[in-house]
Amino acid sequence: MSKFVLLFIFLINLGVSMLLGAYEIGDTMTIADQYFEYDICYGEYPEEVFKFADINGATNGGDYKVAVIGMSATW
């Protein structure tokens, strides 16, 4: 179980650093940044916006989840 939590934290840190550029390797995502809302442009999600706090069991009542987040652009 702890391996999955560590993997989850690593993937969150990696994903955020790629999206925002504010984090570097080894940084931990702040609670304030976990509540930042991202619009859902493609795919299925039960809400209109995505927040990392929705998949963090420490902030959503104990329901830990893993998310695969894809980003694509046509520049």
HTML snippet that shows the backbone in 3Dmol.js (N, CA, C, O; Angstrom):
<script src="https://3Dmol.org/build/3Dmol-min.js"></script>
<div id="view" style="width:600px;height:400px;position:relative"></div>
<script>
const pdb = `
ATOM      1  N   MET A   1       0.826  -1.191   0.000  1.00  0.00           N
ATOM      2  CA  MET A   1       0.000   0.000   0.000  1.00  0.00           C
ATOM      3  C   MET A   1       0.868   1.253   0.000  1.00  0.00           C
ATOM      4  O   MET A   1       0.581   2.199  -0.733  1.00  0.00           O
ATOM      5  N   SER A   2       1.927   1.274   0.811  1.00  0.00           N
ATOM      6  CA  SER A   2       2.770   2.469   0.877  1.00  0.00           C
ATOM      7  C   SER A   2       3.513   2.693  -0.439  1.00  0.00           C
ATOM      8  O   SER A   2       3.825   3.833  -0.782  1.00  0.00           O
ATOM      9  N   LYS A   3       3.801   1.612  -1.186  1.00  0.00           N
ATOM     10  CA  LYS A   3       4.440   1.781  -2.487  1.00  0.00           C
ATOM     11  C   LYS A   3       3.511   2.524  -3.441  1.00  0.00           C
ATOM     12  O   LYS A   3       3.958   3.371  -4.216  1.00  0.00           O
ATOM     13  N   PHE A   4       2.223   2.208  -3.383  1.00  0.00           N
ATOM     14  CA  PHE A   4       1.256   2.874  -4.248  1.00  0.00           C
ATOM     15  C   PHE A   4       1.096   4.337  -3.851  1.00  0.00           C
ATOM     16  O   PHE A   4       0.940   5.196  -4.719  1.00  0.00           O
ATOM     17  N   VAL A   5       1.131   4.630  -2.572  1.00  0.00           N
ATOM     18  CA  VAL A   5       1.028   6.016  -2.117  1.00  0.00           C
ATOM     19  C   VAL A   5       2.244   6.801  -2.576  1.00  0.00           C
ATOM     20  O   VAL A   5       2.111   7.936  -3.034  1.00  0.00           O
ATOM     21  N   LEU A   6       3.426   6.213  -2.461  1.00  0.00           N
ATOM     22  CA  LEU A   6       4.635   6.885  -2.929  1.00  0.00           C
ATOM     23  C   LEU A   6       4.610   7.090  -4.439  1.00  0.00           C
ATOM     24  O   LEU A   6       5.011   8.146  -4.929  1.00  0.00           O
ATOM     25  N   LEU A   7       4.145   6.091  -5.175  1.00  0.00           N
ATOM     26  CA  LEU A   7       4.023   6.221  -6.625  1.00  0.00           C
ATOM     27  C   LEU A   7       3.029   7.323  -6.966  1.00  0.00           C
ATOM     28  O   LEU A   7       3.273   8.125  -7.868  1.00  0.00           O
ATOM     29  N   PHE A   8       1.927   7.362  -6.258  1.00  0.00           N
ATOM     30  CA  PHE A   8       0.917   8.393  -6.467  1.00  0.00           C
ATOM     31  C   PHE A   8       1.500   9.779  -6.226  1.00  0.00           C
ATOM     32  O   PHE A   8       1.285  10.688  -7.027  1.00  0.00           O
ATOM     33  N   ILE A   9       2.219   9.945  -5.154  1.00  0.00           N
ATOM     34  CA  ILE A   9       2.830  11.238  -4.842  1.00  0.00           C
ATOM     35  C   ILE A   9       3.850  11.610  -5.913  1.00  0.00           C
ATOM     36  O   ILE A   9       3.912  12.766  -6.333  1.00  0.00           O
ATOM     37  N   PHE A  10       4.638  10.656  -6.352  1.00  0.00           N
ATOM     38  CA  PHE A  10       5.616  10.912  -7.402  1.00  0.00           C
ATOM     39  C   PHE A  10       4.928  11.350  -8.690  1.00  0.00           C
ATOM     40  O   PHE A  10       5.356  12.318  -9.318  1.00  0.00           O
ATOM     41  N   LEU A  11       3.874  10.654  -9.089  1.00  0.00           N
ATOM     42  CA  LEU A  11       3.184  10.998 -10.323  1.00  0.00           C
ATOM     43  C   LEU A  11       2.502  12.361 -10.232  1.00  0.00           C
ATOM     44  O   LEU A  11       2.475  13.110 -11.209  1.00  0.00           O
ATOM     45  N   ILE A  12       1.959  12.677  -9.078  1.00  0.00           N
ATOM     46  CA  ILE A  12       1.356  13.997  -8.888  1.00  0.00           C
ATOM     47  C   ILE A  12       2.425  15.077  -9.022  1.00  0.00           C
ATOM     48  O   ILE A  12       2.219  16.080  -9.705  1.00  0.00           O
ATOM     49  N   ASN A  13       3.560  14.869  -8.372  1.00  0.00           N
ATOM     50  CA  ASN A  13       4.647  15.848  -8.474  1.00  0.00           C
ATOM     51  C   ASN A  13       5.134  15.997  -9.905  1.00  0.00           C
ATOM     52  O   ASN A  13       5.384  17.113 -10.361  1.00  0.00           O
ATOM     53  N   LEU A  14       5.271  14.901 -10.611  1.00  0.00           N
ATOM     54  CA  LEU A  14       5.728  14.938 -11.993  1.00  0.00           C
ATOM     55  C   LEU A  14       4.709  15.646 -12.878  1.00  0.00           C
ATOM     56  O   LEU A  14       5.070  16.497 -13.690  1.00  0.00           O
ATOM     57  N   GLY A  15       3.450  15.297 -12.722  1.00  0.00           N
ATOM     58  CA  GLY A  15       2.397  15.904 -13.527  1.00  0.00           C
ATOM     59  C   GLY A  15       2.257  17.395 -13.302  1.00  0.00           C
ATOM     60  O   GLY A  15       2.098  18.162 -14.251  1.00  0.00           O
ATOM     61  N   VAL A  16       2.315  17.798 -12.071  1.00  0.00           N
ATOM     62  CA  VAL A  16       2.187  19.220 -11.763  1.00  0.00           C
ATOM     63  C   VAL A  16       3.374  20.002 -12.294  1.00  0.00           C
ATOM     64  O   VAL A  16       3.208  21.102 -12.822  1.00  0.00           O
ATOM     65  N   SER A  17       4.560  19.449 -12.159  1.00  0.00           N
ATOM     66  CA  SER A  17       5.743  20.167 -12.656  1.00  0.00           C
ATOM     67  C   SER A  17       5.666  20.344 -14.165  1.00  0.00           C
ATOM     68  O   SER A  17       6.139  21.351 -14.692  1.00  0.00           O
ATOM     69  N   MET A  18       5.082  19.389 -14.861  1.00  0.00           N
ATOM     70  CA  MET A  18       4.955  19.501 -16.302  1.00  0.00           C
ATOM     71  C   MET A  18       3.862  20.502 -16.673  1.00  0.00           C
ATOM     72  O   MET A  18       4.006  21.243 -17.646  1.00  0.00           O
ATOM     73  N   LEU A  19       2.789  20.529 -15.919  1.00  0.00           N
ATOM     74  CA  LEU A  19       1.681  21.430 -16.229  1.00  0.00           C
ATOM     75  C   LEU A  19       1.977  22.862 -15.826  1.00  0.00           C
ATOM     76  O   LEU A  19       1.757  23.784 -16.611  1.00  0.00           O
ATOM     77  N   LEU A  20       2.461  23.057 -14.643  1.00  0.00           N
ATOM     78  CA  LEU A  20       2.633  24.398 -14.118  1.00  0.00           C
ATOM     79  C   LEU A  20       4.073  24.896 -14.214  1.00  0.00           C
ATOM     80  O   LEU A  20       4.303  26.101 -14.319  1.00  0.00           O
ATOM     81  N   GLY A  21       5.011  24.014 -14.181  1.00  0.00           N
ATOM     82  CA  GLY A  21       6.404  24.417 -14.235  1.00  0.00           C
ATOM     83  C   GLY A  21       6.915  25.005 -12.934  1.00  0.00           C
ATOM     84  O   GLY A  21       8.063  25.445 -12.871  1.00  0.00           O
ATOM     85  N   ALA A  22       6.099  25.025 -11.901  1.00  0.00           N
ATOM     86  CA  ALA A  22       6.487  25.637 -10.637  1.00  0.00           C
ATOM     87  C   ALA A  22       7.170  24.643  -9.708  1.00  0.00           C
ATOM     88  O   ALA A  22       7.842  25.048  -8.759  1.00  0.00           O
ATOM     89  N   TYR A  23       7.012  23.385  -9.959  1.00  0.00           N
ATOM     90  CA  TYR A  23       7.577  22.365  -9.092  1.00  0.00           C
ATOM     91  C   TYR A  23       8.782  21.718  -9.751  1.00  0.00           C
ATOM     92  O   TYR A  23       8.882  21.642 -10.976  1.00  0.00           O
ATOM     93  N   GLU A  24       9.688  21.257  -8.912  1.00  0.00           N
ATOM     94  CA  GLU A  24      10.858  20.535  -9.387  1.00  0.00           C
ATOM     95  C   GLU A  24      10.869  19.154  -8.747  1.00  0.00           C
ATOM     96  O   GLU A  24      10.047  18.864  -7.878  1.00  0.00           O
ATOM     97  N   ILE A  25      11.788  18.309  -9.169  1.00  0.00           N
ATOM     98  CA  ILE A  25      11.884  16.954  -8.642  1.00  0.00           C
ATOM     99  C   ILE A  25      12.079  17.008  -7.138  1.00  0.00           C
ATOM    100  O   ILE A  25      12.939  17.732  -6.637  1.00  0.00           O
ATOM    101  N   GLY A  26      11.267  16.230  -6.416  1.00  0.00           N
ATOM    102  CA  GLY A  26      11.367  16.159  -4.970  1.00  0.00           C
ATOM    103  C   GLY A  26      10.415  17.081  -4.241  1.00  0.00           C
ATOM    104  O   GLY A  26      10.242  16.958  -3.028  1.00  0.00           O
ATOM    105  N   ASP A  27       9.783  18.017  -4.968  1.00  0.00           N
ATOM    106  CA  ASP A  27       8.823  18.919  -4.336  1.00  0.00           C
ATOM    107  C   ASP A  27       7.521  18.190  -4.043  1.00  0.00           C
ATOM    108  O   ASP A  27       7.181  17.210  -4.706  1.00  0.00           O
ATOM    109  N   THR A  28       6.803  18.677  -3.050  1.00  0.00           N
ATOM    110  CA  THR A  28       5.492  18.143  -2.707  1.00  0.00           C
ATOM    111  C   THR A  28       4.437  19.181  -3.060  1.00  0.00           C
ATOM    112  O   THR A  28       4.609  20.370  -2.793  1.00  0.00           O
ATOM    113  N   MET A  29       3.363  18.730  -3.652  1.00  0.00           N
ATOM    114  CA  MET A  29       2.297  19.638  -4.065  1.00  0.00           C
ATOM    115  C   MET A  29       1.602  20.208  -2.835  1.00  0.00           C
ATOM    116  O   MET A  29       1.224  19.462  -1.931  1.00  0.00           O
ATOM    117  N   THR A  30       1.437  21.510  -2.799  1.00  0.00           N
ATOM    118  CA  THR A  30       0.793  22.140  -1.653  1.00  0.00           C
ATOM    119  C   THR A  30      -0.711  21.891  -1.689  1.00  0.00           C
ATOM    120  O   THR A  30      -1.285  21.641  -2.749  1.00  0.00           O
ATOM    121  N   ILE A  31      -1.332  21.961  -0.532  1.00  0.00           N
ATOM    122  CA  ILE A  31      -2.784  21.776  -0.445  1.00  0.00           C
ATOM    123  C   ILE A  31      -3.497  22.844  -1.263  1.00  0.00           C
ATOM    124  O   ILE A  31      -4.490  22.556  -1.931  1.00  0.00           O
ATOM    125  N   ALA A  32      -2.998  24.070  -1.216  1.00  0.00           N
ATOM    126  CA  ALA A  32      -3.618  25.157  -1.985  1.00  0.00           C
ATOM    127  C   ALA A  32      -3.598  24.848  -3.482  1.00  0.00           C
ATOM    128  O   ALA A  32      -4.587  25.094  -4.173  1.00  0.00           O
ATOM    129  N   ASP A  33      -2.484  24.311  -3.992  1.00  0.00           N
ATOM    130  CA  ASP A  33      -2.405  23.963  -5.410  1.00  0.00           C
ATOM    131  C   ASP A  33      -3.286  22.764  -5.759  1.00  0.00           C
ATOM    132  O   ASP A  33      -3.728  22.636  -6.901  1.00  0.00           O
ATOM    133  N   GLN A  34      -3.542  21.893  -4.796  1.00  0.00           N
ATOM    134  CA  GLN A  34      -4.415  20.750  -5.055  1.00  0.00           C
ATOM    135  C   GLN A  34      -5.854  21.185  -5.277  1.00  0.00           C
ATOM    136  O   GLN A  34      -6.622  20.453  -5.901  1.00  0.00           O
ATOM    137  N   TYR A  35      -6.234  22.338  -4.791  1.00  0.00           N
ATOM    138  CA  TYR A  35      -7.598  22.837  -4.957  1.00  0.00           C
ATOM    139  C   TYR A  35      -7.760  23.725  -6.190  1.00  0.00           C
ATOM    140  O   TYR A  35      -8.852  24.236  -6.436  1.00  0.00           O
ATOM    141  N   PHE A  36      -6.685  23.918  -6.975  1.00  0.00           N
ATOM    142  CA  PHE A  36      -6.790  24.676  -8.213  1.00  0.00           C
ATOM    143  C   PHE A  36      -7.633  23.880  -9.206  1.00  0.00           C
ATOM    144  O   PHE A  36      -7.430  22.675  -9.356  1.00  0.00           O
ATOM    145  N   GLU A  37      -8.566  24.528  -9.878  1.00  0.00           N
ATOM    146  CA  GLU A  37      -9.498  23.835 -10.775  1.00  0.00           C
ATOM    147  C   GLU A  37      -9.008  23.880 -12.219  1.00  0.00           C
ATOM    148  O   GLU A  37      -8.583  24.923 -12.716  1.00  0.00           O
ATOM    149  N   TYR A  38      -9.077  22.717 -12.884  1.00  0.00           N
ATOM    150  CA  TYR A  38      -8.725  22.580 -14.286  1.00  0.00           C
ATOM    151  C   TYR A  38      -9.972  22.177 -15.052  1.00  0.00           C
ATOM    152  O   TYR A  38     -10.680  21.255 -14.644  1.00  0.00           O
ATOM    153  N   ASP A  39     -10.248  22.857 -16.157  1.00  0.00           N
ATOM    154  CA  ASP A  39     -11.406  22.513 -16.980  1.00  0.00           C
ATOM    155  C   ASP A  39     -11.193  21.164 -17.651  1.00  0.00           C
ATOM    156  O   ASP A  39     -10.082  20.832 -18.066  1.00  0.00           O
ATOM    157  N   ILE A  40     -12.257  20.398 -17.752  1.00  0.00           N
ATOM    158  CA  ILE A  40     -12.223  19.112 -18.449  1.00  0.00           C
ATOM    159  C   ILE A  40     -12.598  19.383 -19.905  1.00  0.00           C
ATOM    160  O   ILE A  40     -13.728  19.772 -20.200  1.00  0.00           O
ATOM    161  N   CYS A  41     -11.655  19.179 -20.800  1.00  0.00           N
ATOM    162  CA  CYS A  41     -11.879  19.467 -22.212  1.00  0.00           C
ATOM    163  C   CYS A  41     -12.202  18.214 -23.018  1.00  0.00           C
ATOM    164  O   CYS A  41     -12.812  18.299 -24.084  1.00  0.00           O
ATOM    165  N   TYR A  42     -11.800  17.069 -22.521  1.00  0.00           N
ATOM    166  CA  TYR A  42     -11.965  15.841 -23.282  1.00  0.00           C
ATOM    167  C   TYR A  42     -12.036  14.679 -22.310  1.00  0.00           C
ATOM    168  O   TYR A  42     -11.374  14.688 -21.271  1.00  0.00           O
ATOM    169  N   GLY A  43     -12.834  13.686 -22.646  1.00  0.00           N
ATOM    170  CA  GLY A  43     -12.924  12.488 -21.816  1.00  0.00           C
ATOM    171  C   GLY A  43     -14.057  12.563 -20.812  1.00  0.00           C
ATOM    172  O   GLY A  43     -14.802  13.542 -20.755  1.00  0.00           O
ATOM    173  N   GLU A  44     -14.168  11.530 -20.039  1.00  0.00           N
ATOM    174  CA  GLU A  44     -15.249  11.436 -19.070  1.00  0.00           C
ATOM    175  C   GLU A  44     -14.733  11.727 -17.671  1.00  0.00           C
ATOM    176  O   GLU A  44     -13.712  11.185 -17.246  1.00  0.00           O
ATOM    177  N   TYR A  45     -15.447  12.584 -16.966  1.00  0.00           N
ATOM    178  CA  TYR A  45     -15.150  12.899 -15.574  1.00  0.00           C
ATOM    179  C   TYR A  45     -16.463  13.333 -14.946  1.00  0.00           C
ATOM    180  O   TYR A  45     -17.228  14.064 -15.576  1.00  0.00           O
ATOM    181  N   PRO A  46     -16.745  12.908 -13.730  1.00  0.00           N
ATOM    182  CA  PRO A  46     -18.064  13.193 -13.138  1.00  0.00           C
ATOM    183  C   PRO A  46     -18.323  14.671 -12.847  1.00  0.00           C
ATOM    184  O   PRO A  46     -19.465  15.043 -12.579  1.00  0.00           O
ATOM    185  N   GLU A  47     -17.326  15.501 -12.890  1.00  0.00           N
ATOM    186  CA  GLU A  47     -17.482  16.932 -12.591  1.00  0.00           C
ATOM    187  C   GLU A  47     -17.113  17.761 -13.824  1.00  0.00           C
ATOM    188  O   GLU A  47     -16.555  17.230 -14.785  1.00  0.00           O
ATOM    189  N   GLU A  48     -17.419  19.046 -13.797  1.00  0.00           N
ATOM    190  CA  GLU A  48     -17.045  19.963 -14.875  1.00  0.00           C
ATOM    191  C   GLU A  48     -15.568  20.356 -14.811  1.00  0.00           C
ATOM    192  O   GLU A  48     -14.961  20.716 -15.820  1.00  0.00           O
ATOM    193  N   VAL A  49     -15.003  20.279 -13.599  1.00  0.00           N
ATOM    194  CA  VAL A  49     -13.603  20.651 -13.404  1.00  0.00           C
ATOM    195  C   VAL A  49     -12.888  19.538 -12.654  1.00  0.00           C
ATOM    196  O   VAL A  49     -13.516  18.730 -11.971  1.00  0.00           O
ATOM    197  N   PHE A  50     -11.563  19.508 -12.791  1.00  0.00           N
ATOM    198  CA  PHE A  50     -10.736  18.535 -12.083  1.00  0.00           C
ATOM    199  C   PHE A  50      -9.900  19.263 -11.055  1.00  0.00           C
ATOM    200  O   PHE A  50      -9.340  20.323 -11.339  1.00  0.00           O
ATOM    201  N   LYS A  51      -9.813  18.700  -9.859  1.00  0.00           N
ATOM    202  CA  LYS A  51      -8.922  19.183  -8.807  1.00  0.00           C
ATOM    203  C   LYS A  51      -8.149  17.977  -8.293  1.00  0.00           C
ATOM    204  O   LYS A  51      -8.713  16.894  -8.138  1.00  0.00           O
ATOM    205  N   PHE A  52      -6.863  18.162  -8.031  1.00  0.00           N
ATOM    206  CA  PHE A  52      -6.068  17.076  -7.478  1.00  0.00           C
ATOM    207  C   PHE A  52      -6.576  16.689  -6.089  1.00  0.00           C
ATOM    208  O   PHE A  52      -6.365  15.559  -5.648  1.00  0.00           O
ATOM    209  N   ALA A  53      -7.232  17.601  -5.408  1.00  0.00           N
ATOM    210  CA  ALA A  53      -7.794  17.300  -4.096  1.00  0.00           C
ATOM    211  C   ALA A  53      -8.887  16.239  -4.198  1.00  0.00           C
ATOM    212  O   ALA A  53      -9.157  15.539  -3.222  1.00  0.00           O
ATOM    213  N   ASP A  54      -9.527  16.108  -5.377  1.00  0.00           N
ATOM    214  CA  ASP A  54     -10.571  15.094  -5.569  1.00  0.00           C
ATOM    215  C   ASP A  54     -10.015  13.675  -5.494  1.00  0.00           C
ATOM    216  O   ASP A  54     -10.749  12.746  -5.158  1.00  0.00           O
ATOM    217  N   ILE A  55      -8.741  13.496  -5.800  1.00  0.00           N
ATOM    218  CA  ILE A  55      -8.158  12.147  -5.793  1.00  0.00           C
ATOM    219  C   ILE A  55      -7.231  11.929  -4.611  1.00  0.00           C
ATOM    220  O   ILE A  55      -6.669  10.844  -4.461  1.00  0.00           O
ATOM    221  N   ASN A  56      -7.065  12.928  -3.782  1.00  0.00           N
ATOM    222  CA  ASN A  56      -6.213  12.819  -2.595  1.00  0.00           C
ATOM    223  C   ASN A  56      -7.081  12.428  -1.406  1.00  0.00           C
ATOM    224  O   ASN A  56      -7.911  13.215  -0.951  1.00  0.00           O
ATOM    225  N   GLY A  57      -6.892  11.231  -0.915  1.00  0.00           N
ATOM    226  CA  GLY A  57      -7.700  10.741   0.200  1.00  0.00           C
ATOM    227  C   GLY A  57      -7.554  11.552   1.471  1.00  0.00           C
ATOM    228  O   GLY A  57      -8.455  11.540   2.310  1.00  0.00           O
ATOM    229  N   ALA A  58      -6.449  12.253   1.638  1.00  0.00           N
ATOM    230  CA  ALA A  58      -6.255  13.083   2.826  1.00  0.00           C
ATOM    231  C   ALA A  58      -7.157  14.312   2.798  1.00  0.00           C
ATOM    232  O   ALA A  58      -7.440  14.897   3.844  1.00  0.00           O
ATOM    233  N   THR A  59      -7.612  14.707   1.609  1.00  0.00           N
ATOM    234  CA  THR A  59      -8.469  15.892   1.505  1.00  0.00           C
ATOM    235  C   THR A  59      -9.904  15.586   1.105  1.00  0.00           C
ATOM    236  O   THR A  59     -10.769  16.454   1.222  1.00  0.00           O
ATOM    237  N   ASN A  60     -10.179  14.369   0.636  1.00  0.00           N
ATOM    238  CA  ASN A  60     -11.540  14.071   0.174  1.00  0.00           C
ATOM    239  C   ASN A  60     -12.269  13.051   1.054  1.00  0.00           C
ATOM    240  O   ASN A  60     -13.263  12.472   0.615  1.00  0.00           O
ATOM    241  N   GLY A  61     -11.818  12.828   2.235  1.00  0.00           N
ATOM    242  CA  GLY A  61     -12.522  11.926   3.134  1.00  0.00           C
ATOM    243  C   GLY A  61     -12.018  10.497   3.128  1.00  0.00           C
ATOM    244  O   GLY A  61     -12.732   9.607   3.590  1.00  0.00           O
ATOM    245  N   GLY A  62     -10.823  10.237   2.625  1.00  0.00           N
ATOM    246  CA  GLY A  62     -10.246   8.898   2.693  1.00  0.00           C
ATOM    247  C   GLY A  62     -10.384   8.066   1.441  1.00  0.00           C
ATOM    248  O   GLY A  62     -10.030   6.887   1.458  1.00  0.00           O
ATOM    249  N   ASP A  63     -10.887   8.629   0.351  1.00  0.00           N
ATOM    250  CA  ASP A  63     -11.066   7.886  -0.893  1.00  0.00           C
ATOM    251  C   ASP A  63      -9.886   8.167  -1.823  1.00  0.00           C
ATOM    252  O   ASP A  63      -9.954   9.054  -2.675  1.00  0.00           O
ATOM    253  N   TYR A  64      -8.806   7.404  -1.651  1.00  0.00           N
ATOM    254  CA  TYR A  64      -7.604   7.587  -2.462  1.00  0.00           C
ATOM    255  C   TYR A  64      -7.840   7.038  -3.862  1.00  0.00           C
ATOM    256  O   TYR A  64      -8.415   5.960  -4.019  1.00  0.00           O
ATOM    257  N   LYS A  65      -7.401   7.772  -4.881  1.00  0.00           N
ATOM    258  CA  LYS A  65      -7.565   7.345  -6.266  1.00  0.00           C
ATOM    259  C   LYS A  65      -6.275   7.590  -7.026  1.00  0.00           C
ATOM    260  O   LYS A  65      -5.422   8.368  -6.599  1.00  0.00           O
ATOM    261  N   VAL A  66      -6.148   6.917  -8.156  1.00  0.00           N
ATOM    262  CA  VAL A  66      -5.034   7.127  -9.063  1.00  0.00           C
ATOM    263  C   VAL A  66      -5.615   7.700 -10.351  1.00  0.00           C
ATOM    264  O   VAL A  66      -6.627   7.208 -10.848  1.00  0.00           O
ATOM    265  N   ALA A  67      -4.981   8.734 -10.889  1.00  0.00           N
ATOM    266  CA  ALA A  67      -5.460   9.352 -12.127  1.00  0.00           C
ATOM    267  C   ALA A  67      -4.373   9.286 -13.186  1.00  0.00           C
ATOM    268  O   ALA A  67      -3.190   9.486 -12.910  1.00  0.00           O
ATOM    269  N   VAL A  68      -4.805   9.001 -14.396  1.00  0.00           N
ATOM    270  CA  VAL A  68      -3.920   9.059 -15.552  1.00  0.00           C
ATOM    271  C   VAL A  68      -4.335  10.311 -16.305  1.00  0.00           C
ATOM    272  O   VAL A  68      -5.461  10.411 -16.793  1.00  0.00           O
ATOM    273  N   ILE A  69      -3.423  11.258 -16.396  1.00  0.00           N
ATOM    274  CA  ILE A  69      -3.745  12.545 -16.992  1.00  0.00           C
ATOM    275  C   ILE A  69      -2.965  12.692 -18.287  1.00  0.00           C
ATOM    276  O   ILE A  69      -1.736  12.634 -18.298  1.00  0.00           O
ATOM    277  N   GLY A  70      -3.682  12.879 -19.357  1.00  0.00           N
ATOM    278  CA  GLY A  70      -3.048  13.066 -20.657  1.00  0.00           C
ATOM    279  C   GLY A  70      -3.209  14.509 -21.105  1.00  0.00           C
ATOM    280  O   GLY A  70      -4.234  15.144 -20.857  1.00  0.00           O
ATOM    281  N   MET A  71      -2.197  15.003 -21.756  1.00  0.00           N
ATOM    282  CA  MET A  71      -2.251  16.370 -22.255  1.00  0.00           C
ATOM    283  C   MET A  71      -1.859  16.355 -23.719  1.00  0.00           C
ATOM    284  O   MET A  71      -0.844  15.771 -24.099  1.00  0.00           O
ATOM    285  N   SER A  72      -2.667  16.996 -24.528  1.00  0.00           N
ATOM    286  CA  SER A  72      -2.330  17.093 -25.943  1.00  0.00           C
ATOM    287  C   SER A  72      -2.650  18.501 -26.424  1.00  0.00           C
ATOM    288  O   SER A  72      -3.528  19.178 -25.889  1.00  0.00           O
ATOM    289  N   ALA A  73      -1.922  18.921 -27.437  1.00  0.00           N
ATOM    290  CA  ALA A  73      -2.136  20.253 -27.994  1.00  0.00           C
ATOM    291  C   ALA A  73      -1.891  20.213 -29.493  1.00  0.00           C
ATOM    292  O   ALA A  73      -1.063  19.440 -29.975  1.00  0.00           O
ATOM    293  N   THR A  74      -2.607  21.040 -30.219  1.00  0.00           N
ATOM    294  CA  THR A  74      -2.409  21.160 -31.647  1.00  0.00           C
ATOM    295  C   THR A  74      -1.943  22.585 -31.932  1.00  0.00           C
ATOM    296  O   THR A  74      -2.744  23.463 -32.254  1.00  0.00           O
ATOM    297  N   TRP A  75      -0.662  22.790 -31.810  1.00  0.00           N
ATOM    298  CA  TRP A  75      -0.109  24.126 -32.016  1.00  0.00           C
ATOM    299  C   TRP A  75       0.318  24.236 -33.403  1.00  0.00           C
ATOM    300  O   TRP A  75       0.821  25.282 -33.813  1.00  0.00           O
TER     301      TRP A  75
END
`;
const viewer = $3Dmol.createViewer("view");
viewer.addModel(pdb, "pdb");
viewer.setStyle({}, {cartoon: {color: "spectrum"}});
viewer.zoomTo();
viewer.render();
</script>
